[in-house]
C-alpha cells in the first residue's frame, strides 16, 4: 500500500469554523422523530445516540416545515466561514490567490459549490473543487502545497463544507435503522484555513501531509445513492446516504493505524505529539483512541459529542477549535489522523503551533 507525502511545509496563516445554530440536542431530535415518524423510531434513535456518544449536532435543516428545506445552503456555509477566515487574518477576499473547496453535499452538481461561493464573495482569482468527504482536506493540501511553491502566489484558502441533513426524509418508510444512524451521527458545518509559504520560523506550520487508501476490491462503506450518472434515479425521491455500519466497524480502526504508521515512518514517535485529532465519527473517541494507541485520553481531541460527524468540514473545524481553545503552547505538535469510509481512504498532517 502506497502513501503519498506532499513535499515541504506550509504556513497556517488563519483558521475559521462556522456552525449553523442553534445546536439540536438528542432530546429535541427524539421529539422531532416522535412527531414526524413514530415512538419506535424515537426510541431507536435514543439508543443509537447513546452508543455513538453524540449528544448535539448543528443542522441547516428547517424543521418547522414538512418540506425538505434549509435555512442555510452549502454556499451560505462556505461564504460565512471564509468571511470569518478573512476577518481573523485581516485580509481581503482577493488576497486569496486560489480557493480550493471540498464537499459531498454541494448546492448544485454543476457549477461546483465553490463557484457560487466565489461569486458571492466577489473572488476574482481562480478556484477549484474536490468531490470528497472526510479526507478531502488531505487531498486539498496535496494540491495547495505545490501551488505555494510558485513565487507569484501568496495565499491559498481551503474550505470544507457539509450539509448532509438535507438527504433525509422524516417518514417511517425512509427512516430505516441505517438512516437513523446517519441522522444521529451527522451534523452540518464548515471549516476553512488560509495558507502561505513556509517562512522557516518553525511556528504555525502544516507538514508531513499524507494520503493513502486500503479500498482496493472493497465495497464502499458510505456512499450517496442516486443522482449520479451511473444511476440518476432516486427511488426514495431524494439522494440518500447508504451506510455499511458493519464494514466501518471492521475496517475503520485500520485507517487510523495506517495513518499513524505513515507519520511514524517519517521519524516521529507517538510521544512527540501533544494532541491527536482523529476523524470525528464518535463521541467516545478519547476512550477508544486512548485504549487503542496507549496514549492519555486528554491528548485526544473530541468534538463529535457536541457536533457530530461533519464530513468534509470535520478536521478543519476541530483544528480551528483546538487552536482557539487556549490549550496549545508554542511548539506543541498536533497529529491529524483523517479517515473516510467511502472507499477506505486515510490522510492527515502534522501541525506545529
C-alpha atoms as a printed R data frame, in Angstrom:
    type eleno elety resid chain resno       x      y       z
1   ATOM     1    CA   UNK     A     1   0.000  0.000   0.000
2   ATOM     2    CA   UNK     A     2   1.469  3.316  -1.102
3   ATOM     3    CA   UNK     A     3   1.022  6.547   0.802
4   ATOM     4    CA   UNK     A     4   1.777  9.880  -0.836
5   ATOM     5    CA   UNK     A     5   3.526 12.616   1.148
6   ATOM     6    CA   UNK     A     6   3.494 16.183  -0.171
7   ATOM     7    CA   UNK     A     7   6.959 17.770  -0.039
8   ATOM     8    CA   UNK     A     8   7.798 20.601   2.349
9   ATOM     9    CA   UNK     A     9   5.714 22.687   4.708
10  ATOM    10    CA   UNK     A    10   3.147 25.465   4.510
11  ATOM    11    CA   UNK     A    11   2.293 28.225   6.957
12  ATOM    12    CA   UNK     A    12  -1.130 28.268   8.586
13  ATOM    13    CA   UNK     A    13  -1.992 31.955   8.488
14  ATOM    14    CA   UNK     A    14  -5.559 31.727   9.814
15  ATOM    15    CA   UNK     A    15  -8.337 29.237  10.505
16  ATOM    16    CA   UNK     A    16 -12.088 29.535  10.980
17  ATOM    17    CA   UNK     A    17 -15.165 27.391  11.535
18  ATOM    18    CA   UNK     A    18 -18.877 28.001  11.174
19  ATOM    19    CA   UNK     A    19 -21.769 26.004  12.611
20  ATOM    20    CA   UNK     A    20 -25.399 26.733  11.784
21  ATOM    21    CA   UNK     A    21 -27.149 27.221  15.084
22  ATOM    22    CA   UNK     A    22 -28.595 26.583  17.476
23  ATOM    23    CA   UNK     A    23 -27.409 23.054  18.257
24  ATOM    24    CA   UNK     A    24 -30.026 20.289  18.176
25  ATOM    25    CA   UNK     A    25 -29.904 18.068  21.270
26  ATOM    26    CA   UNK     A    26 -30.796 14.387  21.368
27  ATOM    27    CA   UNK     A    27 -33.955 15.281  23.270
28  ATOM    28    CA   UNK     A    28 -35.040 17.666  20.504
29  ATOM    29    CA   UNK     A    29 -34.187 15.121  17.810
30  ATOM    30    CA   UNK     A    30 -36.186 12.424  19.590
31  ATOM    31    CA   UNK     A    31 -39.202 14.730  19.805
32  ATOM    32    CA   UNK     A    32 -38.974 15.507  16.089
33  ATOM    33    CA   UNK     A    33 -38.931 11.776  15.317
34  ATOM    34    CA   UNK     A    34 -41.917 11.157  17.590
35  ATOM    35    CA   UNK     A    35 -43.883 13.844  15.780
36  ATOM    36    CA   UNK     A    36 -42.871 13.052  12.211
37  ATOM    37    CA   UNK     A    37 -42.286  9.267  12.352
38  ATOM    38    CA   UNK     A    38 -43.133  7.164  15.421
39  ATOM    39    CA   UNK     A    39 -42.272  6.446  19.046
40  ATOM    40    CA   UNK     A    40 -40.371  3.369  17.880
41  ATOM    41    CA   UNK     A    41 -38.107  5.470  15.652
42  ATOM    42    CA   UNK     A    42 -37.523  7.850  18.540
43  ATOM    43    CA   UNK     A    43 -36.548  5.024  20.914
44  ATOM    44    CA   UNK     A    44 -34.087  3.527  18.418
45  ATOM    45    CA   UNK     A    45 -32.506  6.923  17.770
46  ATOM    46    CA   UNK     A    46 -32.060  7.444  21.506
47  ATOM    47    CA   UNK     A    47 -30.219  4.119  21.815
48  ATOM    48    CA   UNK     A    48 -28.021  4.856  18.794
49  ATOM    49    CA   UNK     A    49 -27.045  8.284  20.115
50  ATOM    50    CA   UNK     A    50 -26.004  6.744  23.430
51  ATOM    51    CA   UNK     A    51 -23.810  4.157  21.720
52  ATOM    52    CA   UNK     A    52 -22.214  6.776  19.475
53  ATOM    53    CA   UNK     A    53 -21.744  9.296  22.289
54  ATOM    54    CA   UNK     A    54 -23.162 12.109  20.163
55  ATOM    55    CA   UNK     A    55 -25.332 14.487  22.172
56  ATOM    56    CA   UNK     A    56 -25.671 17.526  19.904
57  ATOM    57    CA   UNK     A    57 -25.308 18.453  16.263
58  ATOM    58    CA   UNK     A    58 -25.995 21.528  14.103
59  ATOM    59    CA   UNK     A    59 -28.380 21.368  11.164
60  ATOM    60    CA   UNK     A    60 -29.148 23.754   8.320
61  ATOM    61    CA   UNK     A    61 -32.472 21.922   8.039
62  ATOM    62    CA   UNK     A    62 -35.685 23.837   8.726
63  ATOM    63    CA   UNK     A    63 -37.767 21.546  10.959
64  ATOM    64    CA   UNK     A    64 -40.694 23.935  11.154
65  ATOM    65    CA   UNK     A    65 -41.952 22.616   7.805
66  ATOM    66    CA   UNK     A    66 -42.623 19.128   6.456
67  ATOM    67    CA   UNK     A    67 -40.893 20.117   3.220
68  ATOM    68    CA   UNK     A    68 -37.186 19.402   2.784
69  ATOM    69    CA   UNK     A    69 -35.930 22.964   3.092
70  ATOM    70    CA   UNK     A    70 -32.810 24.535   4.507
71  ATOM    71    CA   UNK     A    71 -32.282 27.789   6.362
72  ATOM    72    CA   UNK     A    72 -28.725 27.970   5.033
73  ATOM    73    CA   UNK     A    73 -27.298 26.341   1.900
74  ATOM    74    CA   UNK     A    74 -23.889 24.790   1.373
75  ATOM    75    CA   UNK     A    75 -22.939 28.008  -0.401
76  ATOM    76    CA   UNK     A    76 -24.028 30.052   2.614
77  ATOM    77    CA   UNK     A    77 -21.833 27.928   4.884
78  ATOM    78    CA   UNK     A    78 -18.821 28.453   2.609
79  ATOM    79    CA   UNK     A    79 -19.383 32.208   2.419
80  ATOM    80    CA   UNK     A    80 -19.839 32.558   6.173
81  ATOM    81    CA   UNK     A    81 -16.709 30.609   7.085
82  ATOM    82    CA   UNK     A    82 -14.485 32.390   4.552
83  ATOM    83    CA   UNK     A    83 -15.729 35.767   5.764
84  ATOM    84    CA   UNK     A    84 -14.736 34.692   9.289
85  ATOM    85    CA   UNK     A    85 -11.374 33.496   7.972
86  ATOM    86    CA   UNK     A    86 -10.624 36.834   6.317
87  ATOM    87    CA   UNK     A    87 -11.658 38.718   9.439
88  ATOM    88    CA   UNK     A    88  -9.330 36.621  11.609
89  ATOM    89    CA   UNK     A    89  -6.403 37.220   9.263
90  ATOM    90    CA   UNK     A    90  -7.300 40.849   8.402
91  ATOM    91    CA   UNK     A    91  -7.283 40.053   4.690
92  ATOM    92    CA   UNK     A    92  -9.414 40.986   1.689
93  ATOM    93    CA   UNK     A    93 -11.107 38.409  -0.495
94  ATOM    94    CA   UNK     A    94  -8.734 38.852  -3.434
95  ATOM    95    CA   UNK     A    95  -5.714 38.268  -1.231
96  ATOM    96    CA   UNK     A    96  -6.724 34.627  -1.756
97  ATOM    97    CA   UNK     A    97  -4.774 33.650  -4.862
98  ATOM    98    CA   UNK     A    98  -6.515 30.297  -5.224
99  ATOM    99    CA   UNK     A    99  -9.566 28.860  -3.452
100 ATOM   100    CA   UNK     A   100  -9.930 25.082  -3.056
101 ATOM   101    CA   UNK     A   101 -13.249 23.672  -1.886
102 ATOM   102    CA   UNK     A   102 -14.201 20.120  -0.941
103 ATOM   103    CA   UNK     A   103 -17.658 18.757  -0.170
104 ATOM   104    CA   UNK     A   104 -20.007 15.834  -0.871
105 ATOM   105    CA   UNK     A   105 -23.162 17.937  -0.489
106 ATOM   106    CA   UNK     A   106 -22.869 20.836  -2.965
107 ATOM   107    CA   UNK     A   107 -25.724 23.239  -3.552
108 ATOM   108    CA   UNK     A   108 -25.585 22.226  -7.229
109 ATOM   109    CA   UNK     A   109 -23.736 19.447  -9.033
110 ATOM   110    CA   UNK     A   110 -22.777 21.934 -11.722
111 ATOM   111    CA   UNK     A   111 -21.459 24.590 -11.399
112 ATOM   112    CA   UNK     A   112 -19.387 23.407  -8.434
113 ATOM   113    CA   UNK     A   113 -20.278 24.709  -5.000
114 ATOM   114    CA   UNK     A   114 -17.046 26.715  -4.835
115 ATOM   115    CA   UNK     A   115 -18.051 28.642  -7.954
116 ATOM   116    CA   UNK     A   116 -21.120 30.008  -6.162
117 ATOM   117    CA   UNK     A   117 -19.062 30.751  -3.032
118 ATOM   118    CA   UNK     A   118 -16.501 32.671  -5.090
119 ATOM   119    CA   UNK     A   119 -19.290 34.525  -6.889
120 ATOM   120    CA   UNK     A   120 -20.973 35.677  -3.680
121 ATOM   121    CA   UNK     A   121 -17.666 36.748  -2.145
122 ATOM   122    CA   UNK     A   122 -16.524 38.590  -5.275
123 ATOM   123    CA   UNK     A   123 -13.388 36.462  -5.665
124 ATOM   124    CA   UNK     A   124 -11.722 37.335  -8.962
125 ATOM   125    CA   UNK     A   125  -8.980 34.702  -8.625
126 ATOM   126    CA   UNK     A   126  -9.166 31.008  -9.621
127 ATOM   127    CA   UNK     A   127 -10.907 28.277  -7.668
128 ATOM   128    CA   UNK     A   128 -11.420 24.526  -7.852
129 ATOM   129    CA   UNK     A   129 -13.442 21.826  -6.068
130 ATOM   130    CA   UNK     A   130 -12.842 18.252  -4.914
131 ATOM   131    CA   UNK     A   131 -15.812 15.910  -4.533
132 ATOM   132    CA   UNK     A   132 -14.546 14.110  -1.467
133 ATOM   133    CA   UNK     A   133 -15.753 13.635   2.084
134 ATOM   134    CA   UNK     A   134 -13.820 13.133   5.328
135 ATOM   135    CA   UNK     A   135 -10.326 13.082   3.768
136 ATOM   136    CA   UNK     A   136 -10.968 15.907   1.300
137 ATOM   137    CA   UNK     A   137  -8.800 18.159   3.464
138 ATOM   138    CA   UNK     A   138  -5.750 15.929   2.862
139 ATOM   139    CA   UNK     A   139  -6.013 15.965  -0.929
140 ATOM   140    CA   UNK     A   140  -6.752 19.701  -0.885
141 ATOM   141    CA   UNK     A   141  -3.441 20.127   0.940
142 ATOM   142    CA   UNK     A   142  -1.714 17.879  -1.614
143 ATOM   143    CA   UNK     A   143  -2.884 20.348  -4.277
144 ATOM   144    CA   UNK     A   144  -2.152 23.507  -2.278
145 ATOM   145    CA   UNK     A   145   1.431 22.571  -1.381
146 ATOM   146    CA   UNK     A   146   2.929 22.729  -4.902
147 ATOM   147    CA   UNK     A   147   0.792 25.773  -5.704
148 ATOM   148    CA   UNK     A   148   2.526 27.694  -2.929
149 ATOM   149    CA   UNK     A   149   5.928 26.928  -4.432
150 ATOM   150    CA   UNK     A   150   5.013 29.467  -7.132
151 ATOM   151    CA   UNK     A   151   6.623 32.818  -6.141
152 ATOM   152    CA   UNK     A   152   3.693 34.683  -7.695
153 ATOM   153    CA   UNK     A   153   1.092 33.030  -5.428
154 ATOM   154    CA   UNK     A   154   0.988 34.291  -1.854
155 ATOM   155    CA   UNK     A   155  -2.109 32.673  -0.308
156 ATOM   156    CA   UNK     A   156  -4.268 29.614  -0.874
157 ATOM   157    CA   UNK     A   157  -7.522 29.088   1.020
158 ATOM   158    CA   UNK     A   158  -9.160 25.705   1.571
159 ATOM   159    CA   UNK     A   159 -12.798 25.365   2.617
160 ATOM   160    CA   UNK     A   160 -14.655 22.197   3.569
161 ATOM   161    CA   UNK     A   161 -18.458 22.275   3.832
162 ATOM   162    CA   UNK     A   162 -21.093 19.681   4.605
163 ATOM   163    CA   UNK     A   163 -24.880 19.816   4.783
164 ATOM   164    CA   UNK     A   164 -25.959 16.174   4.930
165 ATOM   165    CA   UNK     A   165 -29.162 16.907   6.838
166 ATOM   166    CA   UNK     A   166 -30.880 17.625   3.520
167 ATOM   167    CA   UNK     A   167 -30.526 13.993   2.427
168 ATOM   168    CA   UNK     A   168 -33.102 12.764   4.887
169 ATOM   169    CA   UNK     A   169 -36.879 12.263   4.833
170 ATOM   170    CA   UNK     A   170 -38.838 12.210   8.060
171 ATOM   171    CA   UNK     A   171 -41.250  9.429   7.238
172 ATOM   172    CA   UNK     A   172 -41.479  5.868   8.505
173 ATOM   173    CA   UNK     A   173 -40.702  4.220   5.162
174 ATOM   174    CA   UNK     A   174 -37.489  6.175   4.630
175 ATOM   175    CA   UNK     A   175 -36.255  6.180   8.225
176 ATOM   176    CA   UNK     A   176 -34.664  2.724   8.481
177 ATOM   177    CA   UNK     A   177 -32.176  1.954  11.256
178 ATOM   178    CA   UNK     A   178 -29.379  2.781   8.802
179 ATOM   179    CA   UNK     A   179 -30.887  6.220   8.180
180 ATOM   180    CA   UNK     A   180 -31.403  6.759  11.910
181 ATOM   181    CA   UNK     A   181 -27.660  6.184  12.413
182 ATOM   182    CA   UNK     A   182 -26.960  8.812   9.759
183 ATOM   183    CA   UNK     A   183 -29.387 11.280  11.299
184 ATOM   184    CA   UNK     A   184 -27.989 10.896  14.811
185 ATOM   185    CA   UNK     A   185 -24.344 10.819  13.760
186 ATOM   186    CA   UNK     A   186 -24.054 13.534  11.150
187 ATOM   187    CA   UNK     A   187 -24.011 17.307  11.504
188 ATOM   188    CA   UNK     A   188 -23.728 20.339   9.226
189 ATOM   189    CA   UNK     A   189 -20.893 22.865   9.263
190 ATOM   190    CA   UNK     A   190 -17.901 24.411   7.524
191 ATOM   191    CA   UNK     A   191 -14.219 24.917   8.227
192 ATOM   192    CA   UNK     A   192 -11.527 26.839   6.396
193 ATOM   193    CA   UNK     A   193  -7.823 27.630   6.500
194 ATOM   194    CA   UNK     A   194  -5.646 30.267   4.850
195 ATOM   195    CA   UNK     A   195  -2.174 29.072   3.867
196 ATOM   196    CA   UNK     A   196   1.025 30.762   2.743
197 ATOM   197    CA   UNK     A   197   4.618 29.779   2.047
198 ATOM   198    CA   UNK     A   198   6.641 28.455   4.952
199 ATOM   199    CA   UNK     A   199   8.744 31.263   6.470
200 ATOM   200    CA   UNK     A   200  11.125 28.875   8.282
201 ATOM   201    CA   UNK     A   201  10.255 30.213  11.734
202 ATOM   202    CA   UNK     A   202   9.054 26.786  12.833
203 ATOM   203    CA   UNK     A   203   5.664 28.006  14.083
204 ATOM   204    CA   UNK     A   204   2.128 27.572  12.754
205 ATOM   205    CA   UNK     A   205   3.242 25.060  10.136
206 ATOM   206    CA   UNK     A   206   1.479 22.201   8.416
207 ATOM   207    CA   UNK     A   207   3.883 19.456   7.365
208 ATOM   208    CA   UNK     A   208   4.077 15.726   6.648
209 ATOM   209    CA   UNK     A   209   0.880 15.861   4.585
210 ATOM   210    CA   UNK     A   210  -0.106 12.344   3.556
211 ATOM   211    CA   UNK     A   211  -2.851 10.491   1.700
212 ATOM   212    CA   UNK     A   212  -3.460  6.801   1.003
213 ATOM   213    CA   UNK     A   213  -6.170  4.164   0.822
214 ATOM   214    CA   UNK     A   214  -6.862  0.493   1.525
215 ATOM   215    CA   UNK     A   215 -10.021  0.302  -0.561
216 ATOM   216    CA   UNK     A   216  -8.995 -1.854  -3.496
217 ATOM   217    CA   UNK     A   217 -11.610 -4.529  -4.202
218 ATOM   218    CA   UNK     A   218 -13.691 -3.338  -1.249
219 ATOM   219    CA   UNK     A   219 -17.291 -2.208  -1.450
220 ATOM   220    CA   UNK     A   220 -17.940  1.371  -0.437
221 ATOM   221    CA   UNK     A   221 -18.988  1.565   3.206
222 ATOM   222    CA   UNK     A   222 -20.514  5.021   2.794
223 ATOM   223    CA   UNK     A   223 -21.999  6.444  -0.380
224 ATOM   224    CA   UNK     A   224 -24.775  8.566  -1.814
225 ATOM   225    CA   UNK     A   225 -27.409  6.526  -3.618
226 ATOM   226    CA   UNK     A   226 -28.939  8.167  -6.676
227 ATOM   227    CA   UNK     A   227 -28.333 11.371  -8.665
228 ATOM   228    CA   UNK     A   228 -25.104 10.091 -10.254
229 ATOM   229    CA   UNK     A   229 -24.580  9.296 -13.930
230 ATOM   230    CA   UNK     A   230 -24.342  5.578 -13.107
231 ATOM   231    CA   UNK     A   231 -27.839  5.701 -11.614
232 ATOM   232    CA   UNK     A   232 -29.511  9.121 -11.859
233 ATOM   233    CA   UNK     A   233 -32.797  7.900 -10.374
234 ATOM   234    CA   UNK     A   234 -33.680  8.162  -6.689
235 ATOM   235    CA   UNK     A   235 -36.113  5.501  -5.576
236 ATOM   236    CA   UNK     A   236 -36.618  7.283  -2.263
237 ATOM   237    CA   UNK     A   237 -37.390 10.567  -4.020
238 ATOM   238    CA   UNK     A   238 -34.137 12.179  -2.868
239 ATOM   239    CA   UNK     A   239 -30.496 11.043  -2.866
240 ATOM   240    CA   UNK     A   240 -29.658  9.300   0.405
241 ATOM   241    CA   UNK     A   241 -26.587  8.213   2.310
242 ATOM   242    CA   UNK     A   242 -26.055  4.450   2.298
243 ATOM   243    CA   UNK     A   243 -24.080  3.401   5.360
244 ATOM   244    CA   UNK     A   244 -22.489 -0.024   5.867
245 ATOM   245    CA   UNK     A   245 -22.071  0.240   9.628
246 ATOM   246    CA   UNK     A   246 -20.591 -3.257   9.924
247 ATOM   247    CA   UNK     A   247 -17.996 -2.531   7.225
248 ATOM   248    CA   UNK     A   248 -16.921  0.611   9.044
249 ATOM   249    CA   UNK     A   249 -16.714 -1.309  12.312
250 ATOM   250    CA   UNK     A   250 -14.456 -3.952  10.729
251 ATOM   251    CA   UNK     A   251 -12.065 -1.669   8.861
252 ATOM   252    CA   UNK     A   252 -12.351  1.779  10.455
253 ATOM   253    CA   UNK     A   253  -9.578  1.283  13.013
254 ATOM   254    CA   UNK     A   254  -7.240  0.126  10.245
255 ATOM   255    CA   UNK     A   255  -7.465  3.557   8.624
256 ATOM   256    CA   UNK     A   256  -6.189  5.262  11.780
257 ATOM   257    CA   UNK     A   257  -3.455  2.632  12.090
258 ATOM   258    CA   UNK     A   258  -2.337  3.232   8.508
259 ATOM   259    CA   UNK     A   259  -2.221  6.975   9.049
260 ATOM   260    CA   UNK     A   260  -0.216  6.635  12.242
261 ATOM   261    CA   UNK     A   261   2.180  4.193  10.590
262 ATOM   262    CA   UNK     A   262   2.718  6.628   7.714
263 ATOM   263    CA   UNK     A   263   3.599  9.515  10.046
264 ATOM   264    CA   UNK     A   264   5.852  7.399  12.272
265 ATOM   265    CA   UNK     A   265   7.761  6.320   9.137
266 ATOM   266    CA   UNK     A   266   8.946  9.936   8.935
267 ATOM   267    CA   UNK     A   267  10.934  9.549  12.154
268 ATOM   268    CA   UNK     A   268   8.344 10.694  14.698
269 ATOM   269    CA   UNK     A   269   7.463  8.911  17.920
270 ATOM   270    CA   UNK     A   270   3.921  8.917  19.276
271 ATOM   271    CA   UNK     A   271   5.167 10.811  22.330
272 ATOM   272    CA   UNK     A   272   6.239 13.696  20.052
273 ATOM   273    CA   UNK     A   273   2.588 14.754  19.725
274 ATOM   274    CA   UNK     A   274   0.818 16.841  22.347
275 ATOM   275    CA   UNK     A   275  -2.605 16.352  20.791
276 ATOM   276    CA   UNK     A   276  -4.208 13.965  18.315
277 ATOM   277    CA   UNK     A   277  -7.174 14.914  16.122
278 ATOM   278    CA   UNK     A   278  -8.804 11.749  14.753
279 ATOM   279    CA   UNK     A   279 -11.697 11.987  12.340
280 ATOM   280    CA   UNK     A   280 -14.729 12.929  14.421
281 ATOM   281    CA   UNK     A   281 -17.024  9.947  13.971
282 ATOM   282    CA   UNK     A   282 -17.791  9.048  17.600
283 ATOM   283    CA   UNK     A   283 -18.237 10.964  20.836
284 ATOM   284    CA   UNK     A   284 -16.329  8.269  22.743
285 ATOM   285    CA   UNK     A   285 -13.144  8.881  20.729
286 ATOM   286    CA   UNK     A   286 -10.988  9.836  23.717
287 ATOM   287    CA   UNK     A   287 -11.574  6.495  25.398
288 ATOM   288    CA   UNK     A   288 -11.349  4.474  22.180
289 ATOM   289    CA   UNK     A   289  -8.190  6.098  20.774
290 ATOM   290    CA   UNK     A   290  -6.516  6.180  24.184
291 ATOM   291    CA   UNK     A   291  -7.007  2.450  24.593
292 ATOM   292    CA   UNK     A   292  -6.059  1.566  21.017
293 ATOM   293    CA   UNK     A   293  -2.909  3.712  20.813
294 ATOM   294    CA   UNK     A   294  -1.984  3.632  24.505
295 ATOM   295    CA   UNK     A   295  -1.952  7.433  24.840
296 ATOM   296    CA   UNK     A   296  -3.505  9.632  27.558
297 ATOM   297    CA   UNK     A   297  -7.174 10.350  26.858
298 ATOM   298    CA   UNK     A   298  -6.644 14.094  27.395
299 ATOM   299    CA   UNK     A   299  -4.407 14.147  24.314
300 ATOM   300    CA   UNK     A   300  -7.293 13.098  22.059
301 ATOM   301    CA   UNK     A   301  -9.418 15.930  20.661
302 ATOM   302    CA   UNK     A   302 -13.135 15.140  20.751
303 ATOM   303    CA   UNK     A   303 -15.767 17.385  19.148
304 ATOM   304    CA   UNK     A   304 -18.117 14.699  17.822
305 ATOM   305    CA   UNK     A   305 -20.026 14.568  21.106
306 ATOM   306    CA   UNK     A   306 -21.176 18.164  20.507
307 ATOM   307    CA   UNK     A   307 -21.009 18.473  16.711
308 ATOM   308    CA   UNK     A   308 -21.478 15.005  15.261
309 ATOM   309    CA   UNK     A   309 -19.607 13.887  12.147
310 ATOM   310    CA   UNK     A   310 -19.086 16.938   9.920
311 ATOM   311    CA   UNK     A   311 -17.673 15.000   6.964
312 ATOM   312    CA   UNK     A   312 -15.618 17.323   4.742
313 ATOM   313    CA   UNK     A   313 -15.583 20.035   7.398
314 ATOM   314    CA   UNK     A   314 -14.656 17.839  10.385
315 ATOM   315    CA   UNK     A   315 -10.865 18.173  10.531
316 ATOM   316    CA   UNK     A   316 -10.772 21.900   9.765
317 ATOM   317    CA   UNK     A   317 -13.429 22.617  12.395
318 ATOM   318    CA   UNK     A   318 -11.651 20.573  15.071
319 ATOM   319    CA   UNK     A   319  -8.274 22.135  14.272
320 ATOM   320    CA   UNK     A   320  -9.751 25.632  14.468
321 ATOM   321    CA   UNK     A   321 -11.480 24.866  17.766
322 ATOM   322    CA   UNK     A   322  -8.266 23.456  19.230
323 ATOM   323    CA   UNK     A   323  -6.240 26.486  18.114
324 ATOM   324    CA   UNK     A   324  -8.772 28.815  19.717
325 ATOM   325    CA   UNK     A   325  -9.183 26.752  22.889
326 ATOM   326    CA   UNK     A   326  -6.108 28.179  24.581
327 ATOM   327    CA   UNK     A   327  -4.754 24.651  25.161
328 ATOM   328    CA   UNK     A   328  -1.897 24.894  22.667
329 ATOM   329    CA   UNK     A   329   1.519 26.233  23.627
330 ATOM   330    CA   UNK     A   330   4.278 27.358  21.297
331 ATOM   331    CA   UNK     A   331   5.979 24.337  19.769
332 ATOM   332    CA   UNK     A   332   3.137 21.917  20.513
333 ATOM   333    CA   UNK     A   333   2.626 19.320  17.795
334 ATOM   334    CA   UNK     A   334  -0.782 18.062  16.695
335 ATOM   335    CA   UNK     A   335  -1.163 14.794  14.797
336 ATOM   336    CA   UNK     A   336  -4.143 14.707  12.425
337 ATOM   337    CA   UNK     A   337  -5.489 11.248  11.548
338 ATOM   338    CA   UNK     A   338  -8.204 11.588   8.933
339 ATOM   339    CA   UNK     A   339 -10.274  8.599   7.814
340 ATOM   340    CA   UNK     A   340 -13.008  8.132   5.221
341 ATOM   341    CA   UNK     A   341 -15.182  5.038   4.790
342 ATOM   342    CA   UNK     A   342 -16.357  5.737   1.222
343 ATOM   343    CA   UNK     A   343 -13.501  3.676  -0.236
344 ATOM   344    CA   UNK     A   344 -11.398  3.346   2.917
345 ATOM   345    CA   UNK     A   345  -9.155  6.374   2.477
346 ATOM   346    CA   UNK     A   346  -6.860  7.924   5.049
347 ATOM   347    CA   UNK     A   347  -4.935 11.186   5.200
348 ATOM   348    CA   UNK     A   348  -3.601 13.788   7.547
349 ATOM   349    CA   UNK     A   349  -0.716 16.004   8.556
350 ATOM   350    CA   UNK     A   350   1.344 17.353  11.443
351 ATOM   351    CA   UNK     A   351   0.543 20.840  12.759
352 ATOM   352    CA   UNK     A   352   3.181 22.681  14.802
353 ATOM   353    CA   UNK     A   353   1.777 25.589  16.828
